[in-house]
Amino acid sequence: MNSLVFGVVAGAIGVGYFIYGKRQVKIVPMVAGALLCVYPYFVDSLLWLCLVGVVLVVAPFVIDA
């Protein structure tokens, strides 16, 4: 149940990042948003789900392209 909720939250944040990246023509938020929408389908562990999610949410702020 926890992984389902976290997957929905990650997908919602991913859609926001993707739309932002598309409107601002920035590739890093677009890629991070797409990955946030897709990665919950491939990760089973809640720990890895959280760790990868946090890395992808922080990536557009750290990587400035």
TADA-V745085 format. One record per residue. N is the residue number from 1. OMEGA is omega as a letter, one per 20 degrees, with the letter a starting at -180 (999 if undefined). Layout:
N&OMEGA ; N&OMEGA
This chain:
1&a ; 2&a ; 3&r ; 4&r ; 5&r ; 6&r ; 7&r ; 8&r ; 9&r ; 10&r ; 11&r ; 12&r ; 13&r ; 14&r ; 15&r ; 16&r ; 17&a ; 18&r ; 19&r ; 20&a ; 21&r ; 22&a ; 23&a ; 24&a ; 25&r ; 26&a ; 27&a ; 28&r ; 29&r ; 30&r ; 31&r ; 32&r ; 33&r ; 34&r ; 35&r ; 36&r ; 37&a ; 38&a ; 39&r ; 40&r ; 41&a ; 42&a ; 43&a ; 44&a ; 45&r ; 46&r ; 47&r ; 48&r ; 49&r ; 50&a ; 51&r ; 52&r ; 53&r ; 54&r ; 55&a ; 56&r ; 57&a ; 58&a ; 59&a ; 60&r ; 61&a ; 62&r ; 63&a ; 64&a ; 65&999
